[in-house]
Amino acid sequence: MITNRTFRAWISRGTGRGRTTLQDVRLRPIGGRQVVVRTEACNLCYSNVGAVLGIQAAVPAAAAAPSAAATTNQAAVGLAGVNANSLALIQGHGGVGVVEAVGPEVRRVQVGDRVCVSGTPQCGSCYHCLRGRADVCQLLGRNLPSDLVAVGDLKDGTPVYSNSHIGGLGELMITFEEWVVPVVTKANAVDLGMVLSCVSVAGLGATTTGTLATVAPGSVVAVVGCGPLGLSAVQGARIAGASTIIAIDPIKVRRDLAMKVGATHVLDPNVEGNAIIERVRSLSNGPTSRAWSGGRDSGGRRSGAGADFVVEACGAEFVRPKMEQGPDPTGILPMQQAYEMCNAGGHLVTTGLVRGTIALPAFLFAIGGISHSGGQAGGANPMRDIPRFVSLLDSGQYNAKALVTRVVPLADMLGAYEEVAYRTTVTAIMTA
């Protein structure tokens, strides 16, 4: 029987380093819309660093409201009025695997199906899903303690819950039908885990789906931040037909990787400093500056210079990286610069988890012609878009292998997460 079996999972409980340990969990009986997935691969997402490693974000106190640790743990569970530190949680933002059991109400998948357990659910019935915005499905981050559903028990009888009903850092993922997307592919688990990780889905979602905005063929795209999300956005911009793709990151290894997967130019924000906006503008100039001939006039109040489409994928630092550090650990400065490097009529998609308050030039914000979209997963609708991303992998248009720089088995997860935290690897994938 699938129920009452024992499986290994990384359980987070308490505070500080050492809060996450590998333990045996006895699976509880499932029912309703629950789905049990045997994990093949799971991305070790940077945004989960604090929850997994017990690291408090290294940002100025004035920028953190509420405290970074409280914010991280609260977001990880998605529940208000519950002390997250007292819960035994299987961490992880989803993954890929094979369905081993389904509850009696499940219709979306069957036993034996290969699936993605998405970081974003799609119920298909809530207000947002019905309007094409499943990226902000109302089942995401529900704030009711009644939503707690124990999926198993530790040896001492302590109930175990899945992070946001997802989990991933275990041999099994116990989730609900709304989080599961069936995929048909012969791709290996590591490549599939890369393209279907929450960060890659967000990068491709921002640049290829058109939910938030459309990258037009021949356009100029700037990507601020070249972690796995930004590098996926670079690939998405290439796939969408952008002619100029400017990748910005302080870490040389990541800039080199950006060139490998589709960037036409790379910039180091530490070298460029405050001139980085003008550098992007200069790189966006076309073959003529004659406005009457369709050119990009670089002067005037409605300058044609600047990127047509900008993806901000920087975010805040949890710890000081051991590689090159960026100019602002809060992530606010890169977000401001991302807005200002858009041209009049350009579009900004923000994806980074920054801390603090952003300030923008009021005139530019009010009538500068720049539009902005923020959304979970870059606007990706899981059931619609995840199969498309798998097709991009299968056709060779998305290069997953280039982005995977560390692969570890379940037992070695913590060491690999340290590498993710200190930015000494680009993407780490855990296999189970």
C-alpha positions in Angstrom: 0.0 0.0 0.0 1.2 3.5 -0.7 -0.2 4.8 2.6 1.6 4.0 5.9 4.9 3.5 4.1 8.0 5.2 5.3 10.0 7.7 3.2 13.0 10.0 3.8 12.6 13.8 3.6 14.4 16.9 4.8 12.4 18.3 7.7 12.8 21.9 8.9 11.8 22.7 12.5 12.9 25.3 14.9 15.3 28.2 14.2 18.9 28.8 13.2 21.4 26.5 11.5 20.7 22.8 12.0 16.9 23.3 11.8 16.7 21.0 8.7 17.5 17.3 9.1 17.0 14.2 7.0 14.3 12.0 8.8 12.0 9.1 8.2 8.4 10.1 7.7 5.5 7.7 7.8 3.0 8.6 5.1 -0.6 9.2 6.2 -3.6 7.9 4.2 -4.5 10.3 1.4 -7.9 11.3 0.2 -9.9 13.9 -1.8 -7.7 15.7 -4.3 -4.4 14.6 -2.9 -1.6 13.2 -5.1 1.5 11.3 -4.1 4.5 11.8 -6.4 7.7 9.8 -6.3 10.4 12.6 -6.6 12.8 12.4 -9.5 14.4 15.8 -9.2 14.0 19.1 -7.3 15.6 22.5 -7.8 17.3 24.0 -4.8 15.8 27.5 -5.0 17.6 30.5 -3.6 14.5 32.0 -2.2 14.2 29.0 0.1 17.7 29.5 1.5 16.5 31.1 4.8 13.9 28.4 5.5 16.2 25.5 4.7 19.5 26.7 6.2 18.1 28.9 9.0 20.0 31.9 7.7 18.7 35.4 8.3 18.9 37.7 5.4 22.0 39.9 5.5 20.3 43.2 4.7 20.1 46.5 6.6 17.7 46.4 9.5 15.8 49.4 8.1 15.1 47.5 4.9 13.5 44.5 6.6 10.0 44.9 7.8 9.0 42.6 9.3 12.2 40.7 10.2 13.7 38.7 7.3 13.5 35.4 9.2 9.8 35.9 10.1 9.0 36.9 6.5 10.9 33.9 5.1 9.2 31.4 7.4 5.8 32.9 7.1 6.0 32.9 3.3 7.3 29.3 3.2 4.2 28.1 5.0 1.7 30.5 3.6 -0.3 30.6 6.9 -1.1 33.5 9.2 -1.6 33.0 12.9 0.6 29.9 13.0 4.1 29.7 14.5 5.9 28.4 11.5 9.0 27.5 13.5 7.0 25.0 15.6 5.9 23.0 12.5 7.7 20.1 11.0 7.9 21.0 7.3 9.1 19.3 4.2 10.8 22.1 2.3 11.3 22.6 -1.4 9.4 24.5 -4.1 8.2 21.5 -6.1 9.9 19.2 -8.6 9.3 16.5 -11.1 8.4 12.9 -10.5 6.0 10.0 -11.2 2.5 9.7 -9.7 2.3 6.8 -7.2 -1.2 7.3 -5.8 -4.2 9.7 -6.2 -7.2 10.5 -4.1 -10.7 9.5 -5.2 -11.5 13.1 -6.5 -8.5 13.5 -8.7 -9.1 13.9 -12.4 -6.0 15.7 -13.7 -3.5 12.9 -13.4 -3.3 9.1 -13.1 -1.0 6.7 -11.4 2.1 6.3 -13.6 2.0 9.8 -15.1 5.1 11.9 -15.1 4.3 15.3 -13.6 5.6 18.6 -12.5 4.6 19.7 -9.0 4.4 23.4 -9.7 5.4 26.2 -7.4 2.2 27.9 -8.4 -1.2 26.1 -8.3 -3.9 26.5 -11.0 -7.3 25.6 -9.7 -9.0 26.9 -12.9 -12.0 28.2 -10.9 -11.0 31.2 -8.9 -11.5 34.8 -9.9 -7.9 35.1 -11.3 -7.7 31.7 -13.0 -10.9 32.5 -14.9 -9.3 35.7 -16.2 -6.1 34.1 -17.5 -4.0 34.9 -14.4 -3.4 31.5 -12.9 0.0 32.9 -11.9 -1.9 34.5 -9.0 -4.3 31.7 -8.4 -6.1 32.3 -5.1 -5.1 29.0 -3.7 -1.5 30.3 -3.6 -0.5 31.4 -0.1 -3.9 30.8 1.6 -3.9 32.4 5.0 -6.2 30.1 7.0 -4.9 27.7 9.7 -7.6 25.3 8.5 -5.6 24.8 5.4 -3.0 22.8 7.3 -3.0 19.2 6.1 -0.5 16.8 7.7 0.9 14.4 5.1 2.8 12.1 7.5 4.3 11.7 11.0 7.8 11.5 12.5 8.8 8.6 14.6 7.8 10.5 17.8 4.3 11.1 16.3 5.0 14.7 15.3 2.8 15.6 12.3 4.6 16.6 9.1 3.4 19.2 6.6 4.5 20.1 3.1 5.9 23.6 2.4 3.0 25.4 0.8 1.4 22.0 0.0 4.3 21.4 -2.3 7.4 20.0 -0.6 10.1 18.6 -2.9 13.1 17.8 -0.6 12.0 14.2 0.0 11.6 10.9 -1.7 7.9 11.6 -2.0 5.9 14.8 -2.7 2.4 14.8 -1.2 0.4 17.6 -2.8 -3.0 18.5 -4.2 -4.3 18.1 -7.8 -4.2 21.9 -8.3 -0.4 21.9 -8.0 0.2 19.0 -10.4 0.8 19.3 -14.2 1.1 16.2 -16.3 4.0 16.2 -18.8 4.9 13.9 -21.7 8.6 13.7 -22.4 11.6 11.3 -22.5 13.9 14.0 -21.0 16.1 12.9 -18.2 15.1 13.9 -14.6 17.8 16.5 -14.2 17.1 18.5 -17.4 13.4 18.3 -16.7 13.9 19.4 -13.1 15.8 22.4 -14.5 13.2 23.6 -17.1 10.3 23.0 -14.7 11.8 24.5 -11.6 10.0 27.5 -10.2 12.8 29.9 -11.3 13.0 28.6 -14.9 9.2 28.7 -15.2 9.3 32.3 -14.0 12.0 33.3 -16.5 10.4 31.6 -19.4 7.0 32.8 -18.2 8.1 36.4 -18.3 9.5 36.3 -21.8 7.6 33.7 -23.8 4.0 33.5 -22.6 2.7 37.0 -23.2 0.6 36.9 -20.1 2.3 40.0 -18.6 3.8 41.5 -21.8 5.1 40.3 -25.1 8.8 40.2 -26.3 8.5 41.3 -29.9 10.8 39.8 -32.6 13.7 42.1 -33.1 13.3 43.9 -29.8 15.9 44.9 -27.2 15.7 43.0 -24.0 17.7 43.6 -20.8 17.8 41.0 -18.0 19.0 42.3 -14.6 20.3 39.4 -12.6 21.7 36.1 -14.1 20.8 33.4 -11.7 18.8 30.5 -13.0 15.7 32.7 -13.3 17.5 35.5 -15.3 19.3 33.0 -17.4 16.0 31.3 -18.3 14.7 34.8 -19.2 17.7 35.3 -21.5 16.9 32.0 -23.2 13.2 33.0 -23.4 14.1 36.3 -25.0 16.3 34.5 -27.6 13.5 32.0 -28.3 11.0 34.9 -28.7 13.3 36.5 -31.3 14.9 39.5 -29.5 17.7 40.8 -31.6 19.6 42.4 -28.7 19.8 40.7 -25.3 21.7 42.6 -22.5 22.5 40.4 -19.4 23.6 42.2 -16.3 25.2 40.5 -13.3 28.2 41.1 -11.0 29.4 37.4 -11.1 31.6 36.8 -14.1 30.8 33.1 -14.4 27.1 34.0 -14.7 27.8 36.6 -17.3 29.8 34.1 -19.3 27.0 31.6 -19.1 24.5 34.3 -20.2 26.6 34.7 -23.4 26.5 30.9 -23.9 22.7 30.7 -23.8 21.8 33.7 -25.8 22.9 37.1 -24.5 24.4 39.4 -27.1 26.0 41.8 -24.5 26.9 41.5 -20.8 27.4 44.2 -18.3 29.0 44.2 -14.8 27.0 46.5 -12.5 30.0 47.0 -10.3 32.0 48.3 -13.3 29.2 50.4 -14.8 28.0 51.9 -11.6 25.5 54.7 -12.0 26.2 54.8 -15.8 24.6 51.4 -16.4 21.3 53.0 -17.5 23.1 55.0 -20.2 25.1 51.9 -21.2 21.8 50.0 -21.8 20.5 53.0 -23.7 23.6 53.2 -25.9 23.3 49.4 -26.7 19.7 49.8 -27.7 20.4 52.3 -30.5 19.4 51.1 -33.9 21.0 51.7 -37.3 19.6 55.3 -37.5 18.6 57.9 -35.0 16.3 59.8 -37.4 12.9 59.8 -35.8 11.1 60.5 -39.1 12.6 57.3 -40.5 11.6 55.1 -37.7 14.8 55.4 -35.8 15.5 55.7 -32.1 16.0 59.3 -31.4 18.2 59.4 -28.2 17.1 62.9 -27.1 14.0 64.7 -26.0 11.3 63.9 -23.4 10.2 60.8 -25.3 13.6 59.3 -26.1 13.6 56.1 -28.2 16.7 54.9 -26.4 16.4 52.1 -23.8 15.3 48.5 -23.7 11.9 47.6 -25.1 11.5 44.9 -22.4 13.3 44.5 -19.1 13.2 41.5 -16.7 14.3 42.2 -13.2 15.6 39.0 -11.7 18.0 40.1 -9.0 16.4 40.0 -5.6 18.0 40.5 -2.2 20.9 38.5 -0.7 20.3 36.2 2.2 24.0 36.0 2.9 27.1 37.8 1.5 28.1 35.8 -1.6 31.6 34.3 -1.8 31.6 35.2 -5.4 31.5 38.8 -6.7 28.9 40.9 -4.7 26.5 43.2 -6.3 26.1 46.9 -5.6 23.1 46.6 -3.3 22.3 43.5 -1.1 18.6 44.7 -0.7 18.0 44.4 -4.4 16.3 47.8 -4.5 18.9 49.6 -6.6 18.9 47.0 -9.4 15.1 47.2 -9.5 15.2 51.0 -9.7 17.7 50.8 -12.5 15.7 48.2 -14.3 12.7 50.6 -14.4 14.8 53.5 -15.6 16.6 51.5 -18.4 13.2 50.9 -20.2 12.5 53.2 -23.1 9.3 55.3 -23.4 6.7 52.7 -24.1 8.9 49.9 -22.7 7.8 47.2 -20.3 9.3 46.0 -17.0 8.6 42.6 -15.5 9.8 42.3 -11.9 10.4 38.9 -10.3 13.0 39.5 -7.6 12.2 39.2 -3.8 13.7 42.5 -2.7 13.5 44.1 0.8 12.7 47.8 1.4 10.9 50.6 -0.3 11.5 51.5 -3.9 11.6 55.2 -5.0 11.2 56.2 -8.7 11.4 59.5 -10.4 7.8 60.8 -10.2 7.7 62.3 -13.7 9.0 59.1 -15.3 6.6 57.0 -13.3 3.6 59.2 -14.0 3.8 59.9 -17.7 7.1 58.3 -18.9 5.2 55.7 -20.8 6.8 52.7 -19.0 4.5 49.9 -18.0 5.2 47.4 -15.3 4.0 43.9 -14.4 4.6 41.9 -11.3 3.3 38.4 -10.9 4.1 35.0 -9.6 6.1 32.8 -11.9 6.6 35.6 -14.4 2.9 35.2 -15.4 3.1 31.5 -16.3 -0.2 29.6 -16.2 1.0 26.1 -15.2 -1.4 23.9 -17.1 -1.1 26.0 -20.3 2.6 26.9 -20.2 4.5 24.1 -18.4 3.9 21.6 -21.3 5.1 24.4 -23.7 8.3 24.7 -21.7 8.8 20.9 -21.9 8.5 21.2 -25.7 11.2 23.9 -25.7 13.4 21.5 -23.8 12.7 18.5 -26.1 13.2 20.6 -29.3 16.6 21.8 -28.0 15.5 25.5 -27.9 15.9 25.6 -24.1 19.4 24.6 -22.9 18.9 23.0 -19.5 22.3 21.3 -19.3 24.2 24.6 -19.4 22.3 26.0 -16.4 22.8 22.9 -14.1 26.1 23.3 -12.3 25.6 20.9 -9.4 23.6 17.6 -9.1 23.4 15.9 -5.8 21.5 12.9 -4.3 19.0 13.4 -1.5 21.6 12.8 1.3 23.9 15.6 0.1 21.2 18.3 -0.2 22.4 20.5 2.6 25.9 20.9 1.3 24.6 21.8 -2.2 22.1 24.4 -0.6 25.1 26.1 1.0 26.6 26.5 -2.4 23.4 28.0 -3.7 23.3 30.4 -0.7 26.8 31.6 -1.3 26.4 31.8 -5.1 29.3 29.4 -5.7 27.0 27.5 -8.0 24.4 28.6 -10.5 21.8 25.9 -10.2 21.8 22.9 -7.9 19.4 20.0 -8.6 18.7 17.3 -6.0 17.7 13.8 -7.2 15.8 11.3 -5.1 
